[in-house]
Amino acid sequence: MTAKSSWIDADRRTDFEVRISGYMWMEALMTKKQKKVLYRIIIAAVVMVVLQFVPVQGYLRFALYLIPYFIIGYDILRKAALGIAHGEVFDENFLMAVATVGAMLLGVYNEANGMEGEFAEGVAVMLFYQIGELFQAVAVGKSRRNISALMDIRPDYANVEDESGKLMQVDPDDVEVGTVIIVQPGEKIPIDGVIVEGNSTLNTSALTGESVPRDAGLGEEVISGCVNLSGLLKIRTTKEFGESTVSKILDLVENSSMKKARTENFITKFARYYTPAVCYSALALAVLPSVINLLMGNPANWNTWVIRALTFLVISCPCALVISIPLSFFGGIGGASSCGILVKGSNYLEALARTKYVVFDKTGTLTRGVFQVTEVCAAPAFVDSVGENAGNLLLELAACAESYSSHPISKSLREAYGSEIHASRVSDVEEIGGHGVLAVVDGKKVAAGNGRLMEKLGLSQAAAENTRERKNTGTIVHVAVDGGYAGCILISDVVKDQSAEAIAALKAEGVRKTVMLTGDSHAVAERVAAQLKLDEVKSELLPGDKVNAVEELLTQKSPKEMLAFVGDGINDAPVLSRADIGVAMGALGSDAAIEAADIVLMDDNPMKLALAMRISRKCLRIVYENIVFALAVKAVCLALGAVGIANMWIAIFADVGVMVLAVLNAIRCLKVKKELA
């Protein structure tokens, strides 16, 4: 096995931009350690071929074959010895050491009895095993480099100005919050912050998988990992490097291998019992038939049965399974990351394939979350008290009351008002979850929120009368001033262009039921549900009600079926945690999303969920293909080896050949974007 290492810290080679073919291409993908193994393989193979034409016999022939044997196998023998010393006997190194040492000793026995020793077969087993291990190491390295290239967002430095105004490159870890950093065209933004000077276009493809850049200007928040394409930017940092988006994403990807899928855990347990079982079976095959022959008065034929036992050991090595299964999930997670889909572990990737229920939040998930004020409806009593300017005043008071909220509806009210709101005008702000906000604006007590807030204030009848003749095609924000009903503001949200297609794609992937949960009004929720052809919709829900709704859905499904909740990851953290799979959508720059969700979709495209499910199904299909193929070939070859039909060369194919084919198949998991996106 190759040693486990960090995905992000894996060896990267960005200097190779030329086309290299054949041996040079293979060498270009290797680390120094892997190149040394390649050179040993070449030298050992050349020496072994030359020895085929050297006319020597007996112990001299054995001594000469020990040269290529130790060149290619000294590290395997060393690992086997260390494993025995540490009490970890039954691994692939032990199997290879026993099989090849046994073959070499049998060769000595044959030479001593006038027969040709099988030294070449012993060296060949070790040689081809090393070739397979090298191939596997290069394949894993290539996968890691692909992921590193796709997720190559870790900044190497941050630019700060010294006292003389000269730029200095410093370690991002050393930059304190509030420091102004300079990001020049072509550089990555190293730390989250706010632009204090300059305008530019940012490339977010490493984070979202999308190639379309976005503009950023003065006062806008920017996140680490984006590439500055045009103008020079000065950014005041708002977080430490360790808390920035880039660090959180890299930590997520790096640690995703710690959460194993059930299939991976099964293979680990399988290998734990399988390896000792085949070792004891090989020992029994080497000893019992000969002992029985002796008891029956027949020749023992120790040589024949020991050779069969050694062949049995070589065939039994479970490398194909132990290597290819984790590599398949590794490739699936890497391929998903290239599309802007971050999966926190292979267990979640596996669970996606069994998802039959998908529950959506509405705002920002199925709809754009970009609200616009479409109508201001002042109540007659309010018009009578303030005059013809009632509509403008109503909007102004609502915008001031909502000025401290980050909710999209609050933002739309401020944008519709259009003027700067001074903090001195607003005081005693109280936000009531699922209802609205209370505040004092210019000395007036203002309440802005939904119908439940008006009911709490005893103004539900006045609110109902003011909206009775109007078509509720959007979200209604009711406003009360000094205890009296002042009117309402109609705000509309727009369904995303891809939402209907995404729902249809999920149904095509086998999702049985799609549900939308929203705190919005019943009329608005029903309109969106009908437009998207959702199976079920529940509206006017408080945050706690959403958890209860998910709990109810969880009782309806079978234990083998999975339920996924898709939200914006900020206000839906409790529901994301309660669902079998929590999916945060449009989470670019959202710390809450990255922490609360199991799967993070880095942009606002709901089609990415269907794509994630297709990646999951493809990955699992490849995993099962490798399991069935490896076990079937090994079962047949083990049976043939036990009865003496399979020789060492067939054993080499059953071990190294199956491993190489399984690894090649596993690498297909990386090829996601071109085939599925």
C-alpha positions in Angstrom: 0.0 0.0 0.0 1.1 3.6 -0.5 1.3 5.7 2.5 -1.7 8.0 3.2 -1.1 11.6 2.7 -2.9 14.9 2.4 -4.7 15.6 -0.8 -3.8 19.2 -0.7 -0.2 18.6 0.2 0.3 16.0 -2.6 3.1 16.6 -5.0 2.1 19.2 -7.6 3.7 19.6 -11.0 2.5 22.7 -12.8 5.7 23.2 -14.8 4.9 20.5 -17.4 2.9 22.2 -20.2 4.5 20.3 -23.0 3.2 17.0 -24.5 5.4 14.1 -23.5 4.7 10.6 -24.8 5.5 7.0 -23.8 8.1 6.5 -21.1 8.8 10.2 -20.8 5.1 10.9 -20.1 5.0 8.3 -17.4 8.2 9.7 -15.9 6.8 13.2 -15.9 4.0 12.2 -13.6 6.3 10.6 -11.0 7.8 11.8 -7.8 11.5 11.2 -7.2 10.7 8.1 -5.1 8.5 6.6 -7.9 11.3 7.3 -10.4 13.7 5.3 -8.3 11.3 2.4 -8.3 11.0 2.7 -12.1 14.7 2.6 -12.5 14.9 -0.5 -10.2 12.2 -2.2 -12.3 14.1 -1.5 -15.5 17.4 -2.7 -14.1 15.9 -5.9 -12.6 14.1 -6.7 -15.8 17.2 -6.3 -17.9 19.3 -8.4 -15.6 16.6 -11.1 -15.5 16.5 -11.2 -19.3 20.3 -11.4 -19.6 20.4 -14.3 -17.1 18.1 -16.3 -19.3 21.0 -16.6 -21.8 23.8 -17.2 -19.2 24.7 -21.0 -19.2 25.2 -21.6 -15.5 23.5 -24.1 -13.2 23.3 -24.9 -9.5 24.0 -22.5 -6.7 25.8 -20.1 -9.0 22.6 -19.7 -11.0 20.7 -19.1 -7.7 23.2 -16.5 -6.6 23.0 -14.6 -9.9 19.1 -14.5 -9.8 19.4 -13.1 -6.2 20.8 -9.9 -7.8 17.6 -8.9 -9.7 15.5 -10.3 -6.9 17.0 -8.0 -4.2 17.2 -5.1 -6.6 13.4 -5.2 -7.1 12.3 -6.7 -3.8 14.4 -5.5 -1.0 11.8 -2.9 0.2 9.0 -5.5 0.1 11.1 -7.9 2.2 11.9 -5.0 4.6 8.2 -4.0 5.0 7.2 -7.6 5.6 9.9 -8.0 8.3 8.8 -4.8 10.0 5.2 -5.9 9.8 6.1 -9.2 11.6 8.1 -7.3 14.2 5.1 -5.0 14.9 2.6 -7.8 15.0 0.9 -6.8 11.7 1.7 -9.9 9.8 -1.0 -10.5 7.3 -0.6 -7.9 4.6 0.3 -7.9 0.9 4.0 -7.4 1.7 3.9 -10.6 3.8 2.1 -12.5 1.0 4.6 -11.4 -1.7 7.6 -12.1 0.6 6.5 -15.6 1.5 5.5 -16.5 -2.1 8.7 -15.2 -3.7 11.1 -16.5 -1.0 9.4 -19.8 -1.2 9.7 -19.9 -5.0 13.4 -19.1 -4.8 14.0 -21.8 -2.2 12.1 -24.3 -4.2 14.4 -23.4 -7.1 17.4 -24.3 -5.0 15.7 -27.6 -4.1 15.0 -28.4 -7.7 18.6 -27.5 -8.8 19.9 -29.8 -6.0 17.8 -32.7 -7.4 18.8 -32.3 -11.0 15.7 -30.2 -12.1 15.6 -26.7 -13.4 15.0 -24.1 -10.6 12.1 -21.7 -11.0 14.2 -18.6 -10.1 12.8 -16.6 -13.0 9.2 -17.1 -11.8 10.2 -15.9 -8.3 11.8 -12.7 -9.6 8.9 -12.2 -12.1 6.3 -12.3 -9.3 8.2 -9.5 -7.4 8.9 -7.6 -10.6 5.3 -7.5 -11.8 4.0 -6.8 -8.3 6.3 -3.7 -8.1 5.1 -2.7 -11.6 1.5 -2.9 -10.4 2.3 -0.9 -7.2 4.1 1.8 -9.3 1.2 2.0 -11.7 -1.2 2.4 -8.7 1.0 5.0 -7.1 1.2 7.1 -10.3 -2.6 6.8 -10.8 -3.3 8.0 -7.3 -0.7 10.8 -7.8 -2.3 11.8 -11.0 -5.7 11.9 -9.3 -4.3 14.1 -6.5 -2.7 16.4 -9.0 -5.9 16.7 -10.9 -7.7 17.6 -7.7 -4.9 20.0 -6.6 -5.1 21.7 -10.0 -8.9 22.0 -9.8 -8.7 23.1 -6.2 -5.4 25.0 -6.5 -6.8 28.0 -4.5 -4.3 28.1 -1.6 -2.5 31.5 -1.8 1.2 31.4 -1.3 1.5 35.0 -0.1 -0.3 38.3 0.6 0.9 41.7 -0.6 1.1 44.5 2.1 2.7 47.9 1.9 5.5 48.8 4.3 6.0 52.3 5.7 7.7 53.5 2.6 4.8 52.3 0.4 6.8 49.4 -1.1 5.0 46.1 -1.5 6.1 43.2 0.6 5.1 39.5 0.2 4.1 38.0 3.6 2.7 34.7 4.8 -1.1 34.9 4.8 -1.1 33.4 8.3 0.7 36.5 9.5 -1.9 39.0 8.2 -4.1 40.4 11.0 -7.8 41.3 10.6 -8.2 44.8 9.4 -5.0 44.9 7.4 -5.2 46.4 3.9 -3.7 44.0 1.3 -3.0 44.6 -2.3 -4.1 42.1 -5.0 -2.5 42.7 -8.4 -4.0 41.4 -11.7 -3.4 37.7 -12.1 -3.0 37.1 -8.4 -5.3 35.1 -6.1 -7.2 36.8 -3.3 -5.5 35.4 -0.2 -7.9 36.4 2.6 -11.6 37.3 2.8 -12.2 41.0 2.9 -13.9 44.2 1.6 -12.7 46.2 -1.3 -11.6 49.7 -0.2 -10.1 50.8 -3.5 -10.3 49.7 -7.1 -12.6 47.7 -9.4 -11.9 44.4 -11.1 -13.3 41.2 -12.6 -12.9 38.1 -10.5 -12.5 34.5 -11.7 -14.4 32.2 -9.3 -14.0 29.0 -11.4 -11.8 27.2 -8.8 -14.5 27.6 -6.3 -17.7 27.2 -8.3 -16.7 25.3 -11.4 -18.2 28.1 -13.5 -16.2 29.9 -16.1 -18.1 33.2 -16.2 -16.2 35.9 -14.2 -18.0 38.5 -12.0 -17.4 42.2 -11.5 -16.4 43.5 -8.1 -16.1 47.1 -6.9 -15.7 49.5 -4.0 -17.4 48.3 -0.8 -18.1 44.8 -2.0 -17.1 41.7 0.0 -14.7 39.3 -1.8 -13.6 35.9 -0.7 -10.2 34.1 -0.8 -9.5 31.8 -3.7 -10.8 34.0 -6.4 -8.4 35.2 -9.1 -8.1 39.0 -9.8 -8.3 39.3 -13.6 -8.0 43.0 -14.3 -7.7 46.0 -12.0 -5.5 46.4 -8.9 -7.5 46.0 -5.7 -7.0 47.1 -2.1 -8.8 44.9 0.3 -9.3 45.3 4.0 -9.3 41.8 5.5 -12.3 40.8 7.6 -11.0 37.4 8.7 -7.8 35.6 9.6 -6.4 33.4 7.0 -7.3 30.2 8.9 -10.9 31.3 9.1 -11.2 32.4 5.4 -13.2 30.6 2.8 -10.2 29.2 1.1 -8.9 27.6 4.3 -12.3 26.1 5.2 -12.8 24.6 1.7 -9.3 23.1 1.6 -9.8 21.7 5.1 -13.1 20.2 3.9 -11.6 18.5 0.9 -8.5 17.4 2.8 -10.5 15.7 5.5 -13.2 14.2 3.3 -11.3 10.9 3.1 -11.7 10.4 6.8 -15.4 9.8 6.5 -15.6 6.4 4.7 -18.5 4.9 2.9 -20.0 1.7 4.0 -18.5 -0.1 1.0 -15.0 1.2 2.0 -15.5 0.0 5.6 -16.7 -3.4 4.3 -13.5 -3.8 2.2 -11.4 -2.9 5.2 -13.1 -5.5 7.4 -13.0 -8.0 4.5 -9.3 -7.6 4.1 -8.8 -8.0 7.8 -10.3 -11.5 7.9 -9.6 -12.5 4.3 -5.8 -12.2 4.4 -5.2 -14.5 7.4 -7.8 -16.9 6.0 -5.9 -17.3 2.7 -2.5 -17.6 4.6 -3.8 -20.4 6.7 -5.4 -22.0 3.7 -2.1 -21.9 1.8 -0.4 -23.5 4.7 -2.9 -26.2 4.8 -2.6 -26.7 1.0 1.2 -27.0 1.4 1.1 -29.5 4.3 -2.2 -31.6 4.5 -2.1 -33.3 1.0 1.5 -34.4 1.5 0.8 -35.7 5.0 -2.3 -37.6 3.8 -0.1 -39.1 1.0 2.4 -40.2 3.5 -0.3 -41.8 5.7 -1.6 -43.6 2.7 1.8 -44.9 1.8 2.1 -42.7 -1.3 4.9 -40.3 -2.2 4.5 -37.0 -0.3 5.1 -34.7 -3.4 6.1 -31.9 -1.1 7.4 -29.9 -4.1 4.1 -30.0 -6.0 1.9 -28.9 -3.1 4.3 -26.2 -1.8 4.4 -24.7 -5.4 0.6 -24.8 -5.4 0.4 -23.1 -2.0 2.8 -20.4 -3.1 0.8 -19.8 -6.3 -2.3 -19.7 -4.1 -0.7 -17.0 -2.0 0.2 -14.8 -4.9 -3.3 -15.1 -6.4 -5.0 -14.3 -3.1 -3.4 -10.8 -2.6 -6.4 -8.4 -2.2 -4.6 -5.3 -3.6 -7.2 -4.8 -6.4 -9.9 -4.3 -3.8 -8.0 -2.5 -1.1 -6.5 0.0 -3.6 -9.3 0.5 -6.2 -12.3 1.0 -3.9 -10.9 4.1 -2.0 -9.4 5.4 -5.3 -12.9 5.2 -6.9 -14.4 7.3 -4.1 -11.4 9.6 -4.1 -11.9 10.1 -7.9 -15.6 10.7 -7.5 -15.1 13.4 -4.8 -12.3 15.0 -6.9 -14.4 14.9 -10.1 -17.3 16.5 -8.1 -15.0 19.3 -6.8 -14.1 20.2 -10.3 -17.7 21.0 -10.9 -18.0 23.2 -7.8 -19.5 20.4 -5.7 -17.7 19.8 -2.4 -18.5 16.4 -0.7 -17.4 16.1 2.9 -16.9 12.3 2.7 -17.3 9.2 0.6 -20.2 8.2 3.0 -22.2 11.2 1.7 -21.3 10.4 -1.9 -22.6 6.9 -1.4 -25.7 8.1 0.4 -26.6 10.4 -2.6 -27.1 7.4 -4.8 -29.8 6.2 -2.4 -31.6 9.5 -2.1 -35.4 9.2 -2.8 -36.7 12.3 -1.0 -35.4 15.8 -1.8 -36.6 18.7 0.3 -36.0 22.3 -0.8 -36.0 25.7 0.8 -37.5 28.2 -1.5 -35.8 31.5 -1.3 -32.3 31.5 -2.8 -32.6 27.8 -3.6 -35.3 27.4 -6.1 -35.8 31.1 -6.6 -33.1 33.7 -7.2 -33.6 35.4 -3.8 -33.4 38.7 -5.6 -36.5 40.5 -4.4 -37.9 43.6 -5.9 -40.6 45.9 -4.6 -43.4 45.8 -7.1 -46.2 47.7 -5.3 -46.7 49.9 -2.2 -50.2 49.9 -0.8 -50.8 52.5 1.9 -53.9 51.9 4.1 -56.7 54.6 3.8 -56.3 55.6 7.4 -52.5 56.2 6.9 -53.1 58.2 3.7 -55.6 60.4 5.6 -53.0 61.1 8.4 -49.9 61.8 6.3 -51.3 62.9 3.0 -50.4 62.1 -0.6 -46.8 61.1 0.3 -48.1 58.1 2.2 -46.6 55.5 -0.1 -43.1 57.0 -0.1 -43.2 57.4 3.7 -44.5 53.8 4.2 -41.5 52.5 2.1 -39.1 54.7 4.0 -40.2 53.6 7.4 -40.1 49.9 6.4 -36.6 50.3 4.9 -35.3 52.0 8.0 -36.9 49.4 10.3 -35.3 46.6 8.2 -31.9 48.4 7.9 -30.1 46.1 10.3 -31.4 42.8 8.8 -29.4 40.8 6.2 -32.5 39.1 4.9 -33.0 39.4 1.1 -36.5 41.0 1.7 -34.9 43.6 3.9 -32.2 44.3 1.2 -34.9 44.8 -1.4 -36.7 47.3 0.8 -33.5 49.4 1.2 -32.8 49.2 -2.5 -36.3 50.4 -3.4 -35.9 53.3 -0.9 -32.7 54.2 -2.6 -31.3 56.7 -0.1 -28.7 56.4 2.7 -30.2 55.4 6.0 -28.4 57.0 9.0 -28.0 54.8 12.0 -29.1 57.6 14.3 -32.6 57.5 12.9 -33.2 53.9 14.0 -33.1 52.5 17.6 -34.6 49.7 19.7 -34.5 47.1 16.9 -36.0 43.8 17.8 -36.1 41.0 15.2 -38.7 38.3 15.8 -37.9 35.0 14.1 -40.5 34.0 11.5 -42.5 37.2 12.0 -40.6 40.4 11.2 -38.9 43.3 13.0 -39.9 46.0 15.5 -38.0 49.3 15.6 -38.2 52.9 16.5 -37.7 55.2 13.4 -37.6 58.9 13.8 -39.4 58.5 17.1 -42.2 56.4 15.6 -42.8 52.8 16.6 -42.6 50.8 13.4 -43.4 47.1 12.9 -42.7 45.4 9.5 -43.3 41.8 8.8 -45.8 39.1 7.8 -49.4 38.4 8.7 -48.4 36.6 11.9 -46.7 39.8 13.2 -49.9 41.8 12.5 -51.9 39.1 14.3 -49.6 39.4 17.3 -50.2 43.2 17.2 -53.9 42.8 16.9 -54.0 44.2 13.4 -54.8 41.1 11.4 -58.3 42.3 10.3 -56.9 45.6 9.0 -54.2 43.8 7.1 -56.7 41.4 5.6 -58.9 44.2 4.4 -56.0 46.0 2.8 -54.9 42.9 0.8 -58.3 41.3 0.1 -58.6 42.9 -3.4 -55.0 42.3 -4.4 -53.5 39.2 -6.1 -50.9 37.8 -3.9 -48.3 37.2 -6.6 -45.4 37.9 -4.2 -44.4 38.3 -0.6 -46.4 40.9 1.4 -44.6 43.0 4.0 -47.2 44.6 6.4 -46.3 47.8 8.1 -47.7 49.2 11.3 -46.8 52.7 12.7 -47.5 53.7 16.3 -49.8 50.8 16.8 -52.0 51.5 13.7 -52.0 49.6 10.4 -50.2 51.7 7.8 -50.3 49.4 4.7 -48.3 46.8 2.9 -45.5 46.4 0.4 -45.6 43.7 -2.3 -42.2 42.1 -3.0 -41.7 39.5 -5.8 -39.1 36.8 -6.1 -38.2 35.2 -9.4 -37.8 31.4 -10.0 -34.4 30.4 -11.2 -34.1 29.5 -14.9 -32.7 26.0 -14.1 -35.1 25.1 -11.2 -37.8 23.3 -13.3 -35.1 21.5 -15.3 -33.4 20.5 -12.0 -36.6 19.0 -10.6 -37.2 17.0 -13.8 -33.6 15.8 -13.7 -33.9 14.6 -10.1 -37.0 12.7 -11.0 -35.1 11.1 -13.9 -32.4 10.1 -11.3 -35.0 8.1 -9.3 -36.0 10.7 -6.7 -39.5 9.6 -5.5 -40.7 12.8 -3.9 -39.7 16.5 -4.1 -40.9 18.9 -1.4 -40.6 22.6 -0.9 -40.7 24.1 2.6 -41.0 27.9 3.0 -42.0 30.6 5.4 -43.6 32.5 2.5 -47.3 32.9 2.0 -49.5 30.0 0.9 -50.4 31.7 -2.4 -46.8 32.4 -3.4 -45.6 28.9 -2.4 -48.4 27.2 -4.4 -47.5 29.3 -7.4 -43.8 28.3 -7.3 -44.7 24.7 -6.6 -47.0 24.5 -9.6 -44.5 26.2 -11.9 -41.8 23.7 -10.9 -44.1 20.6 -10.7 -43.1 19.8 -7.1 -44.9 16.9 -5.4 -45.6 18.7 -2.1 -45.4 22.2 -0.6 -45.6 23.5 2.9 -45.8 27.2 3.5 -45.9 29.8 6.2 -43.4 27.8 8.3 -41.3 29.0 11.2 -37.7 27.7 11.3 -38.8 25.1 13.9 -41.7 24.0 11.7 -39.2 23.1 8.9 -37.4 20.7 11.2 -40.8 19.2 12.2 -41.7 18.8 8.5 -38.4 17.0 7.8 -39.0 14.8 10.8 -42.4 13.8 9.5 -40.9 13.0 6.0 -38.2 10.9 7.6 -40.8 8.6 9.2 -42.4 8.1 5.8 -39.3 6.6 4.1 -37.7 3.2 4.5 -34.4 2.9 6.4 -32.5 2.3 3.1 -33.8 5.4 1.5 -32.1 8.8 2.0 -33.6 12.2 2.5 -31.7 15.3 1.3 -32.5 18.9 2.4 -31.3 21.7 0.1 -31.0 25.2 1.6 -28.9 28.3 1.5 -26.9 27.1 4.5 -27.3 30.2 6.6 -30.8 30.2 8.0 -31.4 26.4 7.5 -28.6 25.0 9.6 -30.9 23.0 12.0 -32.7 21.4 9.0 -29.4 20.7 7.2 -28.2 18.9 10.3 -31.4 16.9 10.8 -31.7 15.5 7.2 -29.8 12.4 6.1 -27.9 14.6 3.7 -27.6 18.4 4.2 -26.9 20.2 0.9 -26.0 23.9 1.0 -26.6 25.7 -2.3 -25.1 28.9 -3.5 -22.7 28.8 -0.5 -19.9 30.8 -2.0 -18.4 32.6 0.9 -20.9 31.3 3.5 -19.1 29.9 6.6 -22.4 28.6 8.0 -23.0 26.6 4.8 -19.6 25.0 4.7 -19.8 24.0 8.4 -23.4 22.8 8.6 -23.9 21.0 5.3 -22.6 17.5 4.2 -22.4 18.6 0.6 -21.7 22.1 -0.6 -22.8 23.4 -4.0 -20.6 26.5 -4.5 -22.9 28.3 -6.9 -26.7 29.0 -7.3 -27.4 26.4 -10.0 -29.9 23.7 -8.6 -28.9 21.5 -11.5 -25.7 20.7 -9.6 -27.7 18.5 -7.2 -28.8 16.2 -10.0 -25.2 16.3 -11.3 -24.0 15.3 -7.9 -26.4 12.3 -7.9 -25.2 11.2 -11.3 -21.6 11.4 -10.1 -22.5 9.3 -7.1 -24.2 6.7 -9.1 -21.3 6.5 -11.6 -18.8 6.2 -8.7 -20.8 3.4 -7.0 -21.3 1.6 -10.3 -17.5 1.5 -10.8 -16.9 0.4 -7.2 -19.3 -2.6 -7.6 -17.8 -3.4 -11.0 -14.3 -3.6 -9.4 -15.6 -5.7 -6.4 -17.4 -8.2 -8.6 -14.5 -8.4 -11.2 -11.8 -8.8 -8.6 -13.6 -11.4 -6.5 -14.7 -13.4 -9.5 -11.2 -13.6 -11.1 -9.6 -14.4 -7.8 -12.1 -17.1 -7.0 -11.6 -18.8 -10.3 -7.8 -18.5 -10.2 -7.6 -19.7 -6.5 -9.5 -22.8 -7.4 -7.3 -23.4 -10.5 -4.2 -22.8 -8.3 -5.3 -25.2 -5.6 -5.8 -28.1 -8.2 -2.5 -27.3 -10.0 -3.9 -25.8 -13.2 -2.8 -22.2 -12.5 0.9 -21.5 -12.5 2.9 -18.5 -11.3 2.2 -16.6 -14.5 -1.5 -16.9 -14.0 -1.0 -15.9 -10.4 0.7 -12.8 -11.5 -2.2 -11.8 -13.7 -4.7 -12.6 -10.9 -2.8 -10.2 -8.6 -1.1 -7.5 -10.6 -3.3 -7.7 -13.8 -6.5 -7.5 -11.8 -5.1 -4.6 -9.8 -4.1 -2.6 -12.8 -7.4 -3.1 -14.5 -9.3 -2.2 -11.4 -7.2 1.0 -10.9 -7.8 1.9 -14.6 -11.5 1.5 -14.1 -11.4 3.5 -10.8 -9.7 6.5 -12.6 -12.9 6.9 -14.7 -14.5 8.4 -11.6 -12.4 11.5 -12.2 -13.8 12.0 -15.7 -17.0 13.7 -14.6 -17.1 17.2 -16.0 -16.8 16.2 -19.7 -19.2 13.3 -19.5 -21.9 14.5 -17.1 -21.7 18.2 -16.7 
